[in-house]
Amino acid sequence: MDARIVRTRRRLQEALFALARERGVDDVSVSDIAARAGINRSTFYQHYSDKETLLADALDLKAQEAGADLDPLVFDAGPPPALVRFLAHVEEHADLYTRVFTEPGYGAVLARLRLRMGDAIRGLAPQVDELVRADLPVDVVAAGMTGMVLGVMGEWLAMEQRPPAAAVADWVWRIALGLPVPGGASSA
């Protein structure tokens, strides 16, 4: 990608994050973002179709910068470190992610999360012989697991007193493996 395009998109993403911190993402318009980024509205629309797509890209970039990509999920003795890092990223930007999961929500961001999570889980399939023994299509298992992870994330973000990301990764892990989740982990 052309360096100018990368710079402009980065400025737009940074402008959105700064404005969202100041007043909340719902109260930020495309005009506000363009003005903060030092560009005009037509330039915004050359790069993004809407604020929601910009938000999805901005959150992806922040996750990548934090080393919270979901690509390297590895099935091991505990929650995959990539999942823990990703949930720590969500925790750091909980105000934005909470809005994404709250009605009416941000469908483009959720769709992007669903796609990335599904790809990461699908990548685990060769490592999990239970999938083979269950004789279920990998895509179906990945879709089910993705729905579970996003459901847990949504409930976690709705909690008044949120446990740390590592605890949520443990919940996801326990649910995925069918292990009991310790008591006392209910919402307030």
C-alpha positions, 0 to 999 in steps of 0.5 A: 500500500502507498505510504501516503495512504497508510499515513492518512489512514493512520491519522484517521484512526488516531483521530477517531481514538482521540475523539472517542476518548474525549466524548465517546464514539457515538458522539463523534462524526465523520466531520469531527474525525476529518477535522481532527486528522487535518483532512476534508470529508471527501478524503475521508470517504476515499479511505473509508465508507463510514465511521464503523469501518474506520473503527474496525480498522483502528481496533485491528491496528491497536490489537496488532500493535499490542501483539494481540493478533489472534493468528498464533493460537496454540492448543496447550495446557492453558488458555492460549497466550494470544487469547490472553493478549487479545483480551488484555487489548479488549480490556485496555479499550473496554469503553470502545468494545463495550459500545461495540457489544451494546445495542445497537452495536457496531456490526462491522466491528463484530463481523470483523471480530467474528471473522478473525476469531473464527480463522484463529479457531479454525487454525487450531483444528489440526491440533485438536483430535477431539474435533476429528473424533466428534466428526464435526465440520471444522467450520461448524466447530469454529463458528460455535466456538467463535460465538461462545468467545464473543458471548463471553466477551460481551457478558464480561464487558457488561459487568460493573466490576470486570475481572481481569483479562486473564480470568476471562481467558480462563473462563473461555478455556474452561468452557471450550474444554467443558471444565467447570468454571469456578463459582463466584464468577457471576455478574453483579 
